[in-house]
Amino acid sequence: MTDRLLIVEGKPQRFGTQWLFDEHKYPFLPTIESPEQVSDRRKRYGLDPLRWPRSLAIPDAEQPWLSRPISEAVMRSPTSAELDAYDP
Protein backbone atom coordinates (compact mmCIF):
# COMPACT_ATOMS: atom_id res chain seq x y z
CA MET A 1 0.00 0.00 0.00
CA THR A 2 2.94 2.32 0.70
CA ASP A 3 4.12 2.23 -2.92
CA ARG A 4 0.64 2.76 -4.31
CA LEU A 5 0.11 5.89 -2.19
CA LEU A 6 3.53 7.26 -3.12
CA ILE A 7 2.81 6.84 -6.84
CA VAL A 8 -0.56 8.58 -6.52
CA GLU A 9 1.22 11.43 -4.71
CA GLY A 10 3.73 11.67 -7.59
CA LYS A 11 6.64 10.38 -5.50
CA PRO A 12 9.03 7.47 -6.13
CA GLN A 13 7.94 4.15 -4.68
CA ARG A 14 10.10 2.53 -1.98
CA PHE A 15 9.77 -1.21 -2.64
CA GLY A 16 9.02 -1.60 -6.35
CA THR A 17 5.79 -3.47 -5.66
CA GLN A 18 3.70 -1.51 -8.17
CA TRP A 19 4.03 -1.97 -11.92
CA LEU A 20 1.93 -0.25 -14.58
CA PHE A 21 1.16 -1.22 -18.17
CA ASP A 22 1.54 1.20 -21.07
CA GLU A 23 -0.89 1.55 -23.97
CA HIS A 24 0.75 -1.48 -25.66
CA LYS A 25 0.14 -3.71 -22.61
CA TYR A 26 3.87 -3.68 -21.81
CA PRO A 27 4.84 -3.30 -18.14
CA PHE A 28 7.02 -0.56 -16.76
CA LEU A 29 8.20 0.08 -13.26
CA PRO A 30 7.26 3.46 -11.81
CA THR A 31 10.35 5.20 -10.42
CA ILE A 32 11.89 3.72 -7.27
CA GLU A 33 13.59 5.68 -4.49
CA SER A 34 17.25 4.57 -4.28
CA PRO A 35 16.97 1.71 -6.83
CA GLU A 36 20.44 0.42 -5.90
CA GLN A 37 19.12 -0.31 -2.39
CA VAL A 38 15.71 -1.73 -3.29
CA SER A 39 16.76 -5.38 -2.93
CA ASP A 40 18.05 -4.84 0.62
CA ARG A 41 14.97 -2.80 1.54
CA ARG A 42 12.64 -5.52 0.21
CA LYS A 43 14.57 -8.22 2.06
CA ARG A 44 14.27 -6.34 5.40
CA TYR A 45 10.48 -6.42 5.00
CA GLY A 46 10.29 -10.07 3.96
CA LEU A 47 9.60 -9.33 0.28
CA ASP A 48 10.94 -11.49 -2.55
CA PRO A 49 13.49 -9.99 -4.95
CA LEU A 50 12.14 -7.65 -7.61
CA ARG A 51 10.78 -9.50 -10.65
CA TRP A 52 8.58 -8.92 -13.67
CA PRO A 53 4.83 -8.78 -13.01
CA ARG A 54 2.60 -11.58 -14.25
CA SER A 55 -0.80 -10.35 -15.37
CA LEU A 56 -3.76 -12.62 -14.76
CA ALA A 57 -5.74 -10.67 -17.38
CA ILE A 58 -3.30 -11.39 -20.22
CA PRO A 59 -2.49 -14.92 -21.48
CA ASP A 60 1.07 -16.06 -20.66
CA ALA A 61 1.84 -16.31 -24.38
CA GLU A 62 1.29 -12.55 -24.61
CA GLN A 63 3.66 -11.77 -21.72
CA PRO A 64 7.12 -12.13 -23.30
CA TRP A 65 8.73 -10.06 -20.54
CA LEU A 66 8.32 -12.94 -18.06
CA SER A 67 11.39 -14.65 -19.54
CA ARG A 68 13.54 -11.49 -19.67
CA PRO A 69 16.02 -10.41 -16.99
CA ILE A 70 14.71 -7.77 -14.60
CA SER A 71 17.68 -5.58 -15.61
CA GLU A 72 15.79 -4.89 -18.88
CA ALA A 73 12.84 -3.31 -17.06
CA VAL A 74 12.07 0.30 -17.90
CA MET A 75 11.78 2.53 -14.84
CA ARG A 76 10.00 5.84 -15.37
CA SER A 77 7.27 8.04 -14.00
CA PRO A 78 3.76 7.28 -15.25
CA THR A 79 2.13 9.70 -17.65
CA SER A 80 -1.07 11.46 -16.58
CA ALA A 81 -3.16 9.04 -18.66
CA GLU A 82 -1.43 5.99 -17.18
CA LEU A 83 -1.86 7.34 -13.68
CA ASP A 84 -5.56 8.02 -14.32
CA ALA A 85 -6.02 4.46 -15.58
CA TYR A 86 -4.14 3.11 -12.55
CA ASP A 87 -6.26 4.91 -9.97
CA PRO A 88 -9.72 5.52 -11.47
C-alpha positions as a printed NumPy array, in Angstrom:
array([[  0.   ,   0.   ,   0.   ],
       [  2.937,   2.32 ,   0.7  ],
       [  4.122,   2.231,  -2.921],
       [  0.636,   2.761,  -4.308],
       [  0.11 ,   5.887,  -2.193],
       [  3.533,   7.255,  -3.116],
       [  2.814,   6.839,  -6.837],
       [ -0.561,   8.576,  -6.522],
       [  1.218,  11.427,  -4.709],
       [  3.726,  11.668,  -7.594],
       [  6.639,  10.381,  -5.496],
       [  9.034,   7.466,  -6.132],
       [  7.939,   4.152,  -4.678],
       [ 10.102,   2.535,  -1.978],
       [  9.772,  -1.205,  -2.639],
       [  9.015,  -1.596,  -6.347],
       [  5.785,  -3.469,  -5.661],
       [  3.698,  -1.508,  -8.169],
       [  4.027,  -1.968, -11.921],
       [  1.929,  -0.25 , -14.583],
       [  1.162,  -1.217, -18.169],
       [  1.544,   1.2  , -21.065],
       [ -0.892,   1.547, -23.967],
       [  0.755,  -1.484, -25.664],
       [  0.143,  -3.713, -22.608],
       [  3.869,  -3.677, -21.807],
       [  4.838,  -3.304, -18.138],
       [  7.018,  -0.557, -16.756],
       [  8.203,   0.078, -13.26 ],
       [  7.265,   3.464, -11.808],
       [ 10.351,   5.205, -10.422],
       [ 11.886,   3.719,  -7.272],
       [ 13.591,   5.675,  -4.491],
       [ 17.253,   4.571,  -4.283],
       [ 16.974,   1.706,  -6.826],
       [ 20.438,   0.417,  -5.902],
       [ 19.118,  -0.313,  -2.385],
       [ 15.705,  -1.73 ,  -3.292],
       [ 16.764,  -5.385,  -2.926],
       [ 18.051,  -4.845,   0.619],
       [ 14.972,  -2.796,   1.536],
       [ 12.638,  -5.519,   0.214],
       [ 14.571,  -8.224,   2.063],
       [ 14.273,  -6.342,   5.396],
       [ 10.483,  -6.424,   4.997],
       [ 10.291, -10.073,   3.956],
       [  9.6  ,  -9.329,   0.283],
       [ 10.936, -11.486,  -2.553],
       [ 13.491,  -9.987,  -4.952],
       [ 12.137,  -7.648,  -7.607],
       [ 10.776,  -9.502, -10.649],
       [  8.582,  -8.922, -13.674],
       [  4.83 ,  -8.784, -13.007],
       [  2.595, -11.584, -14.251],
       [ -0.798, -10.354, -15.369],
       [ -3.765, -12.62 , -14.756],
       [ -5.736, -10.672, -17.379],
       [ -3.297, -11.393, -20.218],
       [ -2.493, -14.917, -21.48 ],
       [  1.066, -16.06 , -20.656],
       [  1.84 , -16.312, -24.381],
       [  1.286, -12.545, -24.615],
       [  3.657, -11.767, -21.719],
       [  7.117, -12.129, -23.299],
       [  8.727, -10.062, -20.537],
       [  8.323, -12.942, -18.061],
       [ 11.394, -14.654, -19.545],
       [ 13.536, -11.491, -19.666],
       [ 16.023, -10.415, -16.991],
       [ 14.715,  -7.771, -14.6  ],
       [ 17.678,  -5.581, -15.614],
       [ 15.795,  -4.89 , -18.875],
       [ 12.843,  -3.31 , -17.058],
       [ 12.073,   0.304, -17.897],
       [ 11.777,   2.535, -14.84 ],
       [  9.999,   5.838, -15.37 ],
       [  7.266,   8.044, -13.998],
       [  3.763,   7.279, -15.252],
       [  2.127,   9.7  , -17.653],
       [ -1.075,  11.461, -16.576],
       [ -3.163,   9.041, -18.662],
       [ -1.433,   5.986, -17.177],
       [ -1.862,   7.342, -13.68 ],
       [ -5.563,   8.02 , -14.317],
       [ -6.023,   4.456, -15.579],
       [ -4.136,   3.114, -12.553],
       [ -6.261,   4.912,  -9.973],
       [ -9.72 ,   5.518, -11.473]])
